[in-house]
Every structure is written in C-alpha cells, then in structure tokens.
Amino acid sequence: MATPATAPAEADPPGLLQRLGEPRALSWIAVVVVIVAWELAVIVLQLNPIYLPRPSRIVVALYEMFRTGGLTTDLVATLIRIFGGFFIALFFGVALGVWMATSVRVKAIADNFIAALYPLPKVTLIPLLIIWLGTGGPFMLTISMLGAFFPIVINTVLGISQCDQGLVLAARDLGASRRQIIRMVLLPSAIPSIFAGIRLGLGVSIILVVAAEMVVGKVGLGARLYLAGQVLETEQVFAVLIVLATLGIVVTKIQDAIDVRLGHWRVN
C-alpha cells in the first residue's frame, strides 16, 4: 500500500527578533535610539536649550512653524527654485552633451570652458551673479541651474561615448538618419550615465539654493535658517534642518527607485 506523500512543512513566520534584525528595521531603530539618547542627555545634563534643545521641543517648534504657514511657504519657494533651475540644466545639459559627443568641433570648443568652470566652487559665483541679475528669481534659478548643468553635461558625453559602436553601425546599415541614431541608439544607451549626472547635479543644486537663500533670500528654507540663527532660535534652526534632511531623504529614495527601474531596463 502506497504511503501518502507528506505535505511540505510550511516555513515558520519570522519572529520579532528576526524582523528587528532586518536592515530596514535596524536603520529606523538606530534613529530612534539616537533621538532617545539625545532627549535623555539634554534632560540629565541640563544643557542650555540655546546650544542643544530637546528633540521633543524641536518637534513642537516644527509643528508651530507649519501650523502658522510660514515654513510651508518657505519650503515651496525653495522647491520651486531648486527644481526650476534643475530642469533648465537637464534640458540644456543633455542637449549640449549630445552635441559634444557627436561633434568633434563642438567638443573641442566647449571642452576647455567646461574643464575650467566645472571644478570652480559655484558658491564663489554668488557675488558676481548678484551684480548681474540682482537677488530675485532669475538669480536663484541661475545658481540652481549652474549646480546641475556641468555634472549632467559631463555624464551625457561619457555615456554616449561609451555606446557600442556596433549598434550605431547596425542602425546606419538599416538606413537610420543621424537624428534617429541619436534618439533611438545613443540616448537610450547613455541613460544610466545621464541619470548618474542627474543624481549628482540635483544634490549640488539643493546645496547652492539653500546657501544663496542664506546670503540674499527673504523667503526660503535658507533664509529662515539664517534668520533663526541670528535671533538664537535654536529649536527653529533644528526644525529647518530636519525639513532639509527629510527633503534629501525623499529625493534620494526617489532616485534609488528610478535607478532600480533603470537596472531592470538595462538587463532587459
């Protein structure tokens, strides 16, 4: 008589300790531990809140700043400046990068200018841009654009230069025009490199816009950060820093998600 097949034992669900040991959980546990230790250290050591306020007081200050609407206005103004200049840089940076990668003459003309301006700290251009453009919207968009422009151009040139020449020759044999080769062969192959330039450029744009707001801005996260420091409102300083850190985390996570999608696209 045949023995009935034994059903495979189901794996036990992971226990609490196992779930807490996962990398994602550990990252948040570390944050909580630091915040709790910070709160207790300030209470036990009776530190002056001007130098180091308690995290609970920072959260209260952050809530009040959002409730009154001032911080929301500053956040929106900063985001408009960052992404306005960034998208301008993305358009012109990719266009110039493609032009340089497909034209020896254009590359010879632009190469020295990019080699000279790319390593130049863009913060040093703020006084000159103020003289030329004033302190309004055009100045903010320009400083944001300059932060992202050069990384995008350089990575676009690099990505197109590394394209498989066999694909280009195959497209020519099939009768593709120069524009079709650029649109259907060169740009798709350069997307991972272009995205690397986008990641770097957007980070630089955020830094430059906040720095410019601290110097000349009346509205924006940088301006609020500077004014809070001037009147020794340390809780508000930390609150703005939390908003900036959260912005950085959100942008990084979105970029990571896009990078994963690009990885699947490259494999396929």
C-alpha positions in Angstrom: 0.0 0.0 0.0 1.4 3.3 -1.0 2.2 5.8 1.7 0.6 9.2 1.1 3.0 11.9 0.3 3.8 14.1 3.2 2.9 17.8 2.6 6.0 20.0 2.9 6.2 21.8 6.2 5.4 25.5 5.9 8.2 27.8 7.0 7.5 29.5 10.3 6.9 33.2 10.0 9.8 35.3 11.1 9.9 36.1 14.8 10.0 39.6 16.3 13.8 39.5 16.8 14.4 38.3 13.3 12.2 41.1 11.9 14.0 43.7 14.1 17.4 42.4 12.7 16.4 43.2 9.1 18.4 46.1 7.6 15.4 48.4 7.1 14.3 47.9 10.7 17.8 48.4 12.0 18.1 51.8 10.2 15.0 53.1 11.9 15.9 51.6 15.3 19.2 53.4 15.1 17.4 56.7 14.5 15.0 56.1 17.5 18.0 55.2 19.7 19.8 58.4 18.8 16.8 60.6 19.4 16.0 59.0 22.8 19.6 59.2 23.9 19.7 62.9 22.8 16.5 63.7 24.8 17.8 62.0 27.9 21.2 63.6 27.6 19.8 67.1 27.5 17.5 66.4 30.5 20.1 64.7 32.6 23.0 67.1 31.8 20.6 70.1 32.0 22.1 71.5 28.8 21.1 75.1 27.8 18.5 74.8 25.0 20.3 77.6 23.2 23.1 75.2 22.5 21.2 71.9 22.2 17.4 71.8 22.6 15.5 68.6 23.3 14.1 66.7 20.2 10.6 67.0 21.7 10.9 70.8 21.7 12.2 70.7 18.2 9.1 68.7 17.1 6.9 71.3 18.8 8.7 74.1 17.0 8.4 72.3 13.7 4.7 71.8 14.2 4.2 75.5 15.1 6.1 76.7 12.0 4.0 74.5 9.7 0.8 75.5 11.5 1.4 79.2 11.0 2.1 78.6 7.4 5.5 80.3 7.3 7.6 77.1 6.9 5.2 75.8 4.2 5.7 79.0 2.1 9.5 78.8 2.6 9.5 75.1 1.6 7.5 75.7 -1.6 9.7 78.7 -2.6 12.9 76.6 -2.1 11.5 73.7 -4.1 10.5 75.9 -7.0 14.0 77.4 -7.1 15.7 74.0 -6.9 13.6 72.2 -9.5 13.1 75.2 -11.8 16.9 75.6 -12.2 17.4 71.8 -12.3 15.0 71.2 -15.2 16.6 74.0 -17.2 20.0 72.4 -16.6 18.6 69.0 -17.5 17.3 70.2 -20.9 20.4 72.3 -21.9 22.9 69.9 -20.3 21.7 66.8 -22.2 21.4 68.8 -25.4 25.0 70.2 -25.1 26.3 66.8 -24.0 24.8 65.1 -27.1 26.1 67.8 -29.3 29.6 67.5 -27.8 29.6 63.7 -28.1 28.5 63.7 -31.7 30.6 66.6 -33.0 34.4 66.8 -32.6 34.5 70.5 -33.3 31.8 71.4 -30.7 33.6 69.2 -28.2 36.9 71.0 -28.9 35.3 74.4 -28.4 33.3 73.5 -25.2 35.8 71.2 -23.5 38.2 73.9 -22.2 35.3 76.0 -20.9 33.8 73.1 -19.0 37.2 72.0 -17.7 37.7 75.5 -16.3 34.2 76.1 -14.9 33.3 72.6 -13.5 35.8 72.5 -10.6 35.1 76.1 -9.8 33.1 76.3 -6.5 29.8 77.7 -7.6 29.3 79.5 -4.3 32.1 81.9 -5.4 29.9 83.0 -8.3 27.1 84.3 -6.0 28.6 87.9 -5.7 29.0 88.1 -9.5 25.5 86.8 -10.2 24.0 89.3 -7.7 25.7 92.1 -9.6 24.4 90.8 -13.0 20.9 89.5 -12.0 20.1 91.0 -8.7 18.7 88.9 -5.9 15.3 87.8 -7.4 14.0 84.8 -9.2 16.5 84.8 -12.1 19.4 84.8 -9.7 18.0 81.8 -7.8 17.2 79.8 -11.0 20.7 80.5 -12.4 22.5 79.4 -9.3 20.4 76.2 -9.2 21.0 75.6 -12.9 24.8 76.0 -12.6 24.9 73.4 -9.9 23.3 70.7 -12.0 24.4 71.7 -15.5 28.0 70.6 -15.5 27.5 67.1 -14.0 24.7 66.4 -16.5 26.8 67.6 -19.5 29.9 65.6 -18.5 27.9 62.4 -17.8 25.9 62.7 -21.0 29.2 63.0 -23.0 30.6 60.0 -21.1 27.5 57.9 -21.6 27.3 58.5 -25.4 31.0 58.0 -25.9 30.7 54.5 -24.3 27.9 53.4 -26.6 28.5 50.2 -28.5 29.7 51.3 -32.0 28.3 48.1 -33.4 24.8 49.3 -32.6 25.5 52.6 -34.4 26.8 50.8 -37.5 23.8 48.5 -37.5 21.5 51.5 -37.3 23.3 53.1 -40.2 23.1 49.9 -42.3 19.3 49.9 -41.7 19.1 53.4 -43.2 18.7 55.4 -39.9 19.3 59.1 -40.1 21.7 61.0 -37.7 18.7 62.2 -35.7 17.2 58.7 -35.5 20.6 57.3 -34.3 20.8 59.9 -31.6 17.2 59.4 -30.5 17.0 55.6 -30.7 20.5 54.4 -30.1 22.8 56.9 -28.4 20.4 58.4 -25.9 18.9 55.1 -24.6 22.4 53.7 -24.1 23.5 56.8 -22.3 20.5 57.0 -19.9 22.3 55.3 -16.9 25.2 57.7 -17.2 22.9 60.7 -17.6 21.0 59.6 -14.5 24.2 59.5 -12.6 24.8 63.1 -13.6 21.2 64.0 -12.5 21.8 62.5 -9.1 24.9 64.5 -8.6 23.6 67.7 -10.1 20.4 67.7 -8.1 22.3 67.4 -4.8 24.5 70.3 -5.8 21.5 72.4 -6.8 19.9 71.9 -3.3 23.1 73.0 -1.6 23.6 76.1 -3.8 20.0 77.3 -3.5 19.9 77.0 0.3 23.3 78.7 0.5 22.1 81.5 -1.8 18.9 82.0 0.3 21.1 82.3 3.4 23.0 85.1 1.8 20.3 87.2 0.0 16.9 85.4 0.4 13.9 86.8 2.2 11.8 83.7 1.6 13.0 80.1 1.6 14.4 77.5 3.9 17.9 79.0 3.8 16.6 82.5 4.7 14.6 81.1 7.6 17.6 79.1 8.8 19.8 82.2 8.8 17.2 84.4 10.5 16.5 81.8 13.2 20.3 81.6 13.9 20.6 85.3 14.1 18.0 85.5 16.9 19.3 82.3 18.7 16.1 80.3 18.0 18.0 77.0 18.0 14.8 75.0 18.0 13.8 76.6 14.7 17.2 76.1 13.3 17.0 72.3 14.0 13.4 72.3 12.7 14.6 73.7 9.3 17.5 71.3 9.3 15.0 68.4 9.8 13.0 69.6 6.8 16.2 69.8 4.7 17.2 66.4 5.8 13.8 65.0 5.0 13.9 66.6 1.6 17.3 64.9 1.0 15.9 61.5 2.1 12.9 61.8 -0.2 14.9 62.8 -3.2 17.5 60.1 -2.6 14.8 57.4 -2.2 13.1 58.5 -5.4 16.4 58.4 -7.2 17.1 54.9 -5.8 13.7 53.7 -7.1 14.4 55.1 -10.5 17.9 53.6 -10.5 16.4 50.2 -9.8 13.9 50.6 -12.7 16.8 51.6 -14.9 18.7 48.5 -13.7 15.9 46.2 -14.8 15.6 48.1 -18.1 19.3 47.6 -18.8 19.0 43.9 -18.1 16.0 43.5 -20.4 
